[in-house]
């Protein structure tokens, strides 16, 4: 019998002025409750992709994700259920269509939303939502996907391709990056970095400052830190830790295929989340 928690994902969606936001609550007739949009992950679905899908299915909204909020845990039958949440902002709004799972959607200011919510843990999400700036820009720093062993590759290292696991990680990344809508893609020229981003988009810029051989402790952080707007950068295990430290002051080590999201307010990093693929 498995003891792993059931996994679900959702979002606290906000709109309007960040000092006086409204949030979206949904009513589920099966439980007669008011809560935030969320739902179970599909098999092998990344939790970020699951959050986007559930929000779209329950509300008709396409959102961009901001900071991760504290996950919620509660008993579900004989197992524990974990729901991961993010702050989210509306990117595309489509007409809400009532259904069997969700029959009503309401936009409410924080005080009224807190009074309507059925569960106390959801009230905690509201407190977390406004604990840091809401309007931020994401900088997604990605370690290239799995590319086998350097020792087993006879060719030039910059031409080492992704292996089967790496191809699966790159495909998963393509389902995750829409959460951040990066307008700029920047990559090391190494083939394994380029192919990590390629399933999402081939429209990327290559820069040797992101390569293992040509990284520079001053120029590389200046290059990446100078990017404006939502951006995604793919590089190497030897490049990313000092880069993340220079930009955020945090010590973050990423496995192959993992990524960190730096939430920036101007030049200041106000949040950092890390994920595996």
N, C-alpha and C positions, 0 to 999 in steps of 0.2 A: 504493500500500500504506500503510495507516494505521500511524502510530507511537504513537498514543494507547494508554495502558495499558488492559488489560481491567479492569473495575471489579467489585468484590465488596464485601460488607459483612457484619459479624457482631458478636458481643459476647462479652465475658468476663463470664459470669453468676455472681453470688455470692449466698450466703445465710448466715444466722447472725449471730454477733457480728462486727462490723467489725474487731475486733482479732485474731480467729481465724477468718477466713471460710473457707467451703468454696466451690469453684468447680466448674462443670459442664464435663466433657469428653465428647466424643462420639467413637465409633469408626466409621470409614468402611471397610466391607469391601472396596470397590473398590481402595483404596490401602493397606489394613491399617495405618492410622495412627490416632493419638489426637491430637485437636486441639480447637479451640473451634468452636462452631457458626458457620457462615458460608456464603455462596453468591453466585452471580452476580446482578447486578441485571438486572431486566427492562427492556425498552426504555422510556425516558422515566421510569423509576421513580426517585424520590428515594432517595439512599443511606440516609437514616434509615428511610424506609418499607421499604426492602429489608432492612435489618438486622432490623427487627421481624418481617417475613414469614419470613425464613430461620430465625430463632430458633424461631418458632412451628412451622414445618414440620419442623424437625429434632429438636426437643425436646418439643413440646407446651406450652411455657411462654410465657406472656404477660409481658413485662418492661417496666419503665420504665428509660430510659437515664439514665446519669449523665455523668461527664466523658468526652470523647473521649480515646482512647488513641492512641499513635503508630501511623500506618498502616504496614502491612507490604508490602514490595515483593519479588517474586521472579519469576524467568523462568517463563513458561508457554508451551511450544513456542517459537515464534519471536517472541513478544511478552512484554512486561513485564506483570505482574499486580499491581494495587494492591488491598489489602483494608483498608477502614476499619473500626475497632473502637471499641466503647464499653464502659465499665463498665456493667453492667446488674444490676438487682435484680428478683427475682421478684415480679410483681403478681398473677398467676393461674397456678395449677399444674394442668395436666391430665395424665392418664395418658400416660406415654411409650409410643409404639407403634413397635416396631422396623420398619424398612423396608429397601429396597434401598440407599438412600444412607447411612443411619445405623442400625446394628443394636444399639448399646448406648450407654447414658448413665450416667456415673458422677459422683457428687458426692465431691470429695476435698479435704482440707486442702492448703494451698499446697505444703508440702514433698513430699507424695506426688504431687500433680499435676505438679510440676516433673519428678519422676522418670519419670512415665508419658508426658509429652508427646513426640511424635516429632520436632518441629522446634525448633531453637534460637530462632528468632524468636518462637515462642509463649512460651518462657520469658521473653523480654524483655517481653512483654505482662503477665506476672504481676508483674514488678518495677514496671512502670508502674502497675499496678492499685493497689498499696499505697503509692505515692509521695505520695499526697494523701488527705485524708479520703474515705471511701466513702459515708457517710451525708450527703447534701446535699439541698437543695431547689432546683428549677430556677425561674428567672425568665426567661421568654422575651420578649425585646424585639424587636418586629417593625416594620420600615418598611413602610408600606402598599404594596400591589401596584401595578403600572403603571396609570396613569390618564390617559394621553395628555399633551398639553401644556397648561399653564395658559393660554398665549397663544391656543390654539385653542378654548377653552371660553368661551362667551358668558355663561353663567349665573353665579350666586354660586359662589365657589370651593369652599365647603364641600359643595356639591351635585355636584361633578365626579365622574362614575362611573368605575369600572374599565373599561379597554379590553379587547380580546380577550386580549392577553398577560396582563393583570392577572387576568382571570377564571381563566385557566389556572394562574397562580401561587397564587391563593386556593384552587383545588381541590387543588393539590399540598400546600399548607400543611395542609389538612385531613387528609392522610395522614401528616403529620409530627408534629403536635401530640399524637396519642395516645402518642408516645414519652415525653412529659413529664406527661401527665395533669393539665393545669392545672385546678384547682378554681375559680379566679377568672379571669375574662376582663375586661379593662379596655381601653377604646378612646377615642381622640379622637372627638368627635361628627361629624367629617367623614365623609361618605358613603363615600369610598374606603377609610377605615380600617374602618368598620363592615362593609363588604362583603368586606374581606380576611379577617375572622374568621368571617363568617356561614356559609360551608360547613362549618366545624367545629362551631359552635354559635351560635344566636341569643341565648343566655342570657348577655348581657354588660352591664357597667355603662359608661356614658359619662361622661367628665369633661372639662370645658373646659381644665383644666390641662395636658392632653395635646395641645391644639390649637396650631397655629402662632401664633395671635393671642393666646392667653391663657396660654401657658406662663410659668412663673415660676422663676427660677434657684434659689430656696429651696424653694418649695412643691411644685414638680413632683417633684424627687428625694425629698422627704419623703413624698409621696403614694405613689410607686412603691416606695420602700425600705421603707415600712411594711406592704406586703402580706405576709401570712403564708401559708405553704403554697405548693404549686406554682401558678404564675400565669403568664399571658400578657398582654402589653400591646402594643397597636398604636398607632403614632403616626407622626410625620413626620420627614423628613430634616433639618429644622432643629431638631427637639426632641431627637432621640435621641443625637447625639454628646455634648452636655453632660450629658445624663442618664446615659449609660453612664460617662462620666468621673467624675461625682459619686459613682456607686455603686461603681465598681470601680477608679478611677484609671487606666483604660486609654483610649487614643485609638482608637476604632473608628468607621469610616465604613461605612455600609450602603447598598447600592444598593436601588432599589425592589424590594420583594418579598423582600429578604434579612432575616435575623434573627440575633440574638446570644442565646446561652444563658448566663446567669450562674448558676453553681453556688454556692449560698450555704450556709454553715454558721453558723446564727444570722444576725448582721448582717454577717459577713465573707464576701467573695467569694473562693472558693478555686480557681476555674477559670472560664474564659470561652472559649466556642467560637462561631465565626461561620460562617454557611452562606448560600448563595444558594438560590433556588427555581427 
